[in-house]
Structure formats: structure tokens, C-alpha cells
Amino acid sequence: MSVDNMDKKVKSRENDVLLEMRGISKEFPGVKALDNVTFRLKRGSVHALMGENGAGKSTLMKCLFGIYSADKGEIFLDGKKVNFKNPREAMNAGVAMVHQELNQALKRNVMDNIWLGRYPTALGIYTLEGEMYKRTKDIFEDLSIDVDPKKIMSELSVSSRQMVEIAKAVSYNAKVLVLDEPTSSLNDAEVEHLFRIINKLRDEGCGIIYISHKMEEILRISDDVTVMRDGALIATEKAEELTMEKIIKLMVGRELGNRFPEKTNKIGDTLLKVEGLSARYANLHDVSFELMRGEILGVAGLGGAGRSELLECIFGLLTRSGGNIYLDGKRIKNKDPIDAKKNGFALLTEERRATGIFGILDITENTVISNLSKYMTGKLWLSDKKMKKDTQWSIDAMRIKTPSRNTKIRSLSGGNQQKVIFGRWLLTEPRILLLDEPTRGIDVGAKYEIYQLIIGLASKGCSVIVVSSEMPELLGICDRILVMSGGRSAGEVKVPRQRENYDGKKIQEEIMSLAAKYV
């Protein structure tokens, strides 16, 4: 192909608009979620959608997908006006969406989840199990996904469940695929696998909308980037013309001089000592470490390394098969979460929707639920005044975007839900704070605020253990990093206090080497 023909092909693709959303507006009680937003997706491209929590990204996509009905505006797919009344209409038209918070039938097997509501049948009566299995295997082989179609969903890791959801979207022969925080629970190898799938779909002409807060990924995988703020579209630019600093400025409307606050915490003597900790029904074997007073200890490792299991075992969520836990030199049991909470432990879990929030309750109830004894007046009544005061403190301190304290938590963005849970545990005044992926799905501005809170707590003597899949995050806020591999402790890496005094690349290579030790 000549250079001129190649240029014409590129220009044709650039002008080939697959999806156009014109002047979309949407209001909820007390909140203008979208304000006259126009968004265009080209055929065969990856278009990143970025913005702080509450910026309107997910709301815009829900208007496209038929979950919400826009108050104003029009949507065109392949040049034809569409108005999907529900997700089924959208998927049948070739618009698929993989949500950040997975909503799957966990008691059913993988292929049931993929074909639910559209089983291949004989005479419209009998489900063709063999045909369903074959179709599932074909899709998995095409996408290089190594999952047994007959496996029960609850037995899969979060990352495998996410891959199944992507395969389900592909099974609709999607023209438009929306991925909302697709790498939030994936390790580096799984991210590379996802990117190969994305590139394959892009080459086949699929238009992909990629919602993420991970700027390194955005700059790597995207063709175009749209930034939203406070329900409005701020800018759309080519990814190759953007830098991380420019994206941050567009997202938050201000410069962030450093992605991580200064480490002001002072490390004291040993507060927590863990010896030979093992779990009976989970991948955790003979783990030992110490945690100092006022220290921020990171936990790194690949998927399935036992990072979450370590926190859950310490907190009493998992049955211990061996090992001891010492707090201030005194042996404690932490036989269950109630016991752990009494001993001054708090745990923020990775899966906020499944194990963090109470979706049908409001923000006040979600904020105070771990500390109800504090609000008792007498033996029968809870003090509304005290609960409202503490909830308002949490909203202000965490900068939670919400119309009121009485708003149902399920109506908040994922990042704001995370802030509510964070505030809930801070109100218990923990001595040891266990954080499992604390900034998962959180935008860059809110991340900085979370980092400030973590370092501020450590500066007041609280000790923090942070599990994170983001290496820069661990290096940016932690004093020391425990590396897990195959359910075991593979070693520790100390992080120098002054960032300019160490080779971050060398430390990351050391961590990755330890992470592969028992794989």
C-alpha cells in the first residue's frame, strides 16, 4: 500500500464516527450529573474517558447503555438515532458494557453467566448444553482466556470473573464496548492479556470506551482521551499529545506538584508481630513479619499471592490453622472481626460492593454501622444528633460528593462509596488499619487525599498495612514493602524516605523478582 493510500485510510478512520452522543444532560435530586455533554467515538479506536469521581463518566455511559434515560440530548449509532430503554436493547444493538462492580450469578457456572437470557435451545424449550459449551470455548480460545466454562463463578478469582464478563460482552458481537476500570483487580500479566484483547478488537473495527484512573495505561492504550469534570466535558485530545501532568491539570482544574504527599510519619517501636500465620482454607502459609508504631507497610505480589488472605486472616475473617499474633507484646486471638475490632483493628476490603457497602442504606447508616455502641443513649436508643455529626465530619473530611447524608450509598460513584467506607473505619479510631486496594477505582485527586489521610494517621501513631496492585502507590506512601508469593512471605524491601535518593526502577525489579519466588 502506498504512503498516500495509508494516509487516506488513517484519515478515513479518523473521520469515521461510530457513536455520537449529542448534548446529553441528566439531573438527579440536588445534583446536575451531566451538563450538555457531546462525545464521539471513532470506529476501530480506543477512546479513554477520564475524570474525578462524580465527574459524570459512569452516568454518561449508563445513559448510553439504557440504565438511565437522559433528560436532554440524542444518541446516534452508525449514523442512526437510537434510544435504548434498557441494557438488553443496547446489547442486542451491539453496545456492551463491562461494569467496574461485577454483578454476576455467582452460584451458576461460567457459561450460564455468559448466555443467561439467551440460551441456545431446541424448539425453544430444551437448553442445548453442548452447544453452549462449544460457543463459550470458541470465544475463550479466540480471546486466549483460560477458564473452564463449567466452573462455578464463585470459585473464580476476581480477575478471572472480569475476563468472563469481557468475553460475555464480546459474545454480543459488540460494535461498541465500554470498559469501566477494567484493570482495577488485574495484575501486570493480566493487564497485558487484556491489552492484547483490546488491540485485537480495535483491529477488527470495534470502538472501545476505556474508563480508568490509571494514567500510565491511558497514555499507552488509547487513541483519544476525553476528560470530564463536574458533569461537563472539559477537553478531547489525542493521547499522543498528552502528558500525565496535563491530564491531571484537566481533571482537577489545578496543578498537582507531586502525586504523593511528603512522608511525615515517624516510625516507633514494634506494635504488631505476626509469627507463622497460616489459614486453614486459603492460600496462606507460615507468614511472619513485624509492624512498627506509625509505620506504613505495603504488601505487594502477583494475583493469588495471598495478599488479601493475609489481611483477612489477621482480621479474623479466615480460619487460622497456625501462627500467633502479638499486639504490644501481648498475644491476641482475633478469632473473628468483632474480636479484631475490639483489639483496635479495622479492615477496608477490596470488593466494596460485595463486602463493603450496604447498598440499600443511606450514607449515615453506612458511616456509623461499625461503631454503633458509641451512639447509644441508654440501652435502647441511638442518638441521631451524634450520628449526624460524625457523618457530616466524614463527608467533609473525605470530601464525599453527595446531595445529603440521607442519600442511598448505591447512588454514589465508586470512589465516593470508597470514601464513605474509609470514613466509617476512621471513626472507630483504629490502632492498626488494614487497607486492601484502598484507591481502587479512585481518581487522581481523591487518591492524593486518601494518601494524605493514610500518612496523617500514621503520623498520629496509627500503623497501616496497605495491599495494592499499583507499584507506584506502594513506593509513594510506604516505608517498607512485604512481598508475597504463592501464599508465602518472599521477602521485604525497604523504601527510602527521600524519593530522589533511590532508584525506583531497581526497587520495582527487586519486588517483582521476589513476587515470582514461589510461583
N, C-alpha and C positions, 0 to 999 in steps of 0.2 A: 504494500500500500504506500502511495506517495505521501510526502510530508503534507502536501495541500489537502489530500483526502483525509489524512489523520486529523488535521486541524479542523476540517469541516465536520468530522464525526464528533470530535470533542465539543465543538460549538453547538452542534445539533443536540447533544446530550444536555449541555448546559441550559438550553432553551426549552427542553422537553419537560414541562411541568406535569408531574403525575398527580399530585394532590395540591389543592389550594383551599385554604380556609380564609375567608374574607370578612374582616370587620367583626370578629367574634367577641361578644360581650356576655358576661354572666355574673349575676349578683346572688349572694346568699344574705340572710338577715344580718345586717351590720357589716357586711364585707362585700366590696366590689372585687370579685376574684379575677375577672378578665375585662379589660377595657379596650375595645376596638382593635383586637389583635388580628393581624394578617400574616399568614405563614404559608410558605411554598416549599414543596418537596419535589426534587427532580428525580426522574426515573434513573435507576441504576446508581444511586448515590447514598451516602450515609450523612444524615443531617443531625448534628448534635443540638439538643435543646438544654440550655443551662439557666441557672438562676438560683437564688437563695430559696430556702424553704418558705412556702407561701407565695412564691413569685407567680404561680399560676400554671406551671408546666403540666402537672398531672391533670388539672382542671381542663386545660385546653385539649389534652388527649382524651379525656373522658367525654368531652363534647363531641369529638370526632367519633369515638367508639360507641356512642349511643347510651352511655351510662347517665350522662347529663344532657339536658336539652338547652341549647344556647338561647339566651334572651333575644339576641340580635346576631345577624351575620348569616353567611352562606358557605356551604362546603361543596367543592367540586372534585370529583374523582375521575380521572381520564377525560376531563372536559365536560362531564355530565354532572348536573346538580344532584346531590344526594342529601338525605336527612334520615339517618339511621335512628330508629326508635328504641333499639336495644342492641346489645353486643352480638346476638345471633345474626341480625340483619347485616351488621358490619362485617362479620367473619364470612358470611355467605357471599358478600360482595368483594372479598379479598383484602379486608383490613383486619389484621390480627394484632393483639397486644399482649405482651408478657409483663404482668404487673410485678412491682417490687415485692409486695407482700403476696406470697404464693397462696392461692385459695384452691386446694385440691382435695379430692376424696381420698383421704389417707388410708382408709380401710379397704379400698379397692386396689386392684393391680394396675400396673403402668398402662397397659393397652386400654383398659376400661377408661382411665382418665383421658387418654388421647381421643377416643372415639365416642365418649359419653354424649348421648343425644343424637347420634348418627351412626349407630352400629350397622355394619353390613348384615343384611338379613336375607332369608329365603322366604319368598311370598309375603314379605312384610311382617312375618311372625317369628321365625326362628333366627336367632343370632348365629352368624357364621364365625365361630371362634377361630377356626383355622385361617380364614381369610383375614380376619382382624389381626391375628398374629403375624401373618405374612406381610401385610401392609406396614405394620409397625416396624418389623425387622428391616424392610426395604428403606424406610425413612431413616432409621438409625444407622444403617450401613452407608447411606448417602451422606449423612452428616458425621460419620465416624463416632457415633455415640455408643459406648459400651455399657448398655443396661439391658437386663433381662426383661422383656415385655411382660412376663408373668409374675414379676416380683411385686410384692405389696408396697405401695408408695411410702408408708410409714417406716419401712426398713431401709429406705434410701437416705443418703446424706442430702443436706440442703442443696449442695451444688449439683448433684445428680437430678434432684427434683426440678431444679431450674432448667437443666438441659432437656428434660422431658417436656417441660412447658414450651420451650423453644421449638421442639420437634412437633408439638401439637399445633403451634402457630403455622409452621411450615406445611403441615398436612392440609391446611385450607388453601394451599397454592396462593399464598398471600402476595398481593401486589405491594401492599404497604405493611411493614412490620414495625411495631412500636416496642422498644425495649426500655423498660423503666428500671434503672440501676441494675443492669444485668450482671455486673461483676461484683456486687456487694458481698457475696458469700463464696466467691471463687478464689482459688489460689492461683499462683502465677502460671502454672502449666494449664489449668482450666481456662484462664483468660486467653492464652494463646490459642487454645482449641476453639473458643467462642469467636475469636477474631478470624480464624480460618473459615468458620461457618458464615460469618458476616460478609467476608470478601467473596465467598462463593455465591451467596445470594445477590450481592451487589452486581457481580459479573453477569448474573442471569437476568438482570433488569429490575430486581426488587428495589423499592425505595425504603430505606430504613431510617427511622427516627430513634435516635440514641440519647436517652436521658441519663445523665451521670454528673456527679460532682468531682470525679477524678480527672483533673485537667490533663495529666500526662496521657491518659487513654484517649481523651477527646482530641488532643492535638495529633495523636498517632493514627486513629482510625477514621476520623471524619473528613468529609469533603467541605461541608459548610457548617457554620455554627451560628445559632440564634441564641441571644441572651435576653431573658425576661427579668423584669423587676417590678414588684408591686402590681402584678396583673397586666402590665403593659410590655410591649415589645420594645427593647432598647436598641438592638442592632442585630443585623445578619451579615456575617463576613465569611470569606473563605478561610478555612482552617490554616492553610499555609501562610496566611498573612497575620496570624495571631500569635501572641506570646502568652505565657502564663500570667504575667503581670497585667497585660491588657485585659485578659478575660476577668481577672479579679476586680479590676477597676470598673469594668462594665457591670459586673454582677452586684457589687456592693455600693457603687457610686462613690468610692473613696479608695485611696491607695492603702494597701496593707504592706507595710515596710518589711515585715517578716512573717512567714507562715506560722511560726511558733513563738510563744512568749518566752521571755527570759526565765531560766530555771532559778527560782529564788528560794526553793525549799532547802532546808538544812537537814542532813541525814544524821540520825542519832544512833542509839544502841539497838540491839535486836528486840523487835516487838513480837514477831511471829516466827516459829520454827516448825518446819514440816519434815518429818522423817519417814522414809519408806512408804509413802502413801500409795495405796493401790485400791482400785474399785472392783467390786465383785462382778458386775455385769457390764462393764465398759472397758474401753481400751486405755487403761491407766495402770502403770506398773512401777512400783518402787521409786517414787519421785521424792527427792529431798531438796530443800532449799531454805534459806533464811530471808526474812523481810525486815528491814530496819525501820525504825520510827521515822516518819516523814519522808520515806523513800517512795519513788515511783518505779515499780518493777514491771518491765514489759515481758510478755510471753509470746514468742514467735514460733513458727513451724508451718509445715505444709498442711493441707486439708487432711483430716483424720489423724493428726499427730497427737491428739489428746489434750489440746489447749482448753477447750470448753469443759471437758470432763474434769480437768484439774480444778477449775473454779467451782464446778458443781459438787465435786467431792468434798472440797473444803467447806462449802456452804451447807452440806448435809442433804443435798438433793439426790446424790447417788449413794448406794450402799457401799460402805468401806469394807474391804476384805483384809486390809492390813495397814500398818503405819500409825503414827501418832502426830498430833497437832499440839503445839505448845504456844500459849499466849502469855507474854510477860513471864516466861519460865514455868508457868503452871500448865499442866496437861488439861486439855479440854476435849470434849467429845464431839460437839456439833452433830448430834445424832439426826437432826432434822433442821429445816430452815428456821423454825421458831427458836430452837436452841441456839442456832448460829446468830440470830438477830439479838438475842439476849446477851450474847458474848461480844456484841459490838461489830458484827459483820453485816455487810449489805452487798447484794448482788444485782447488777443490771445485766439481764440476759441478752443473748444475741438475737433471738427471734421475738421481737417486741409484740407482734400481733398475736402469736401463739401463747407466749408465756410472760408478756409484759403488761399490756393494757387490758382493761375491762371495757370493751368497745361500747356496750350499751349504757355505761355510766358516764357522768359528766366529769369535767376536769377536777372539780373539787373532790369528788369521791375517789378519783384515781390518784390524787395527790396525797390524801390523808390516810389511805387504806392500810398502809403498813405501820401506822403509828396511832391507831385509834385510842389506845389507853391514855394517851396524852390529852385527849379532848373530852374525857369523861367528866361529867359533873354529877357527883353522887355515884350510884352504881347502875343507873338505868339510862341516863340521858347523855347525848353528845352535845357539846357546845357549838352551835352554828357560828357564833362570833369568833371563836378561836380557829375553827376550820377555815372560815373565810379569810381571816387574817393571814394564816400560813399559806393558803392557796394563792392569795394575792402576792405574798412575798415571793413565792416560787415563780409566778407569772412574770413579775418584774425582774427578778434576779436572772432567770433563764431567758428573758426576752421572748416569751412564748406569744406567737401571733394567734389571737383568738378574740372573737367578739365579746365573750364574757366568761366568767367562772363556771357558768351553767351549761356551756356548750358541750355536746357529746364529744368525747375524745376521738371517736372514729371519724369525725368530720374534719379533723386537723390533718395537715400534711404529715408525712412520716417523720420528718425531722422534728416537728413540734411535738409529736407524740413522744419521741425520744426525750425531749427536754422535760416533759411532764414527769416521765419515769425517773429521770435524773433528779429532779426536784423532790420527788417522793422520798427517795433514799437519803438525800441530804438532810431532810427534816428529822430523820432518825438519829442524826449526829453519830455516824459510824466511826469506829476506830480503824477498821480495815474495810476499804471499798474495793469490791471485785467488779471489774468492768469488762464485759465481753463484747467486743466490737462497739465501743461507745459512740463512735461517729459514723456508723454505717448509715448511708443514705442521708447524711447531713451536709449542707452546703458549706462553702469555704468560710463564710463569715461566721456562721454558727459554730463551725469547728473551732475556730480561734477562741470563741467564748467558752466552749467546753474545755479546751486546753487551759485557759486561764483559771477556770474553776478547779480543775484537777490539780494544777500546780499550787493554787491558792489553798486548797485543802491540805496538801502535803506540807505547805509552809506553816500550817497551824498544828502540825503533828500527826495528821491522819496519814496512814500508809495505804498505798494504792497499788493494786495489781491490774495491769491492762493487757488484755488479749486483743491483738489487732493483726489484720492481714495486710495492712499498709506499712511497709518498711519505713518510709519517711516519717510516719507518725510515731513509730516506736523510737526512732533515733532522735526525733524532735522534742519529745517530752519525758523520756525515761532516763533514769540514772544507770540502770543495769537491765540486761535482757537475758531471760531464761529461754533457752531454745529446746523445744520439744520435738521428738522424732519417734514415730512408732509407739506412742503411748509412754515413752520414757524421757527422762531428762538427758539431753545430749551434751549439755554444757552451758556455760554462761559467758556473756560478753559485756564488758563494762563500756559505758558510753561517756566520753569525756564531757565535762561541764561546758567548756567553751567550744562551740561548734566549729569555729575557724581553726581550731587546733587539732583536728583529726580528719582522717581520710574516710569519708562516708562510704565510698565505693568499696574500700578494703574491708570495712566492718560488715557491710552487707554480704560480701563474698564469704566472710568467715561465718556469718549466721547461716547462709544457705548451705555451706558445707556441713555444718552441724545438723541442719534440718534433714539432710539426706543420710545421716549416720546409720539409722536403723530402718530405713525404708526398704 
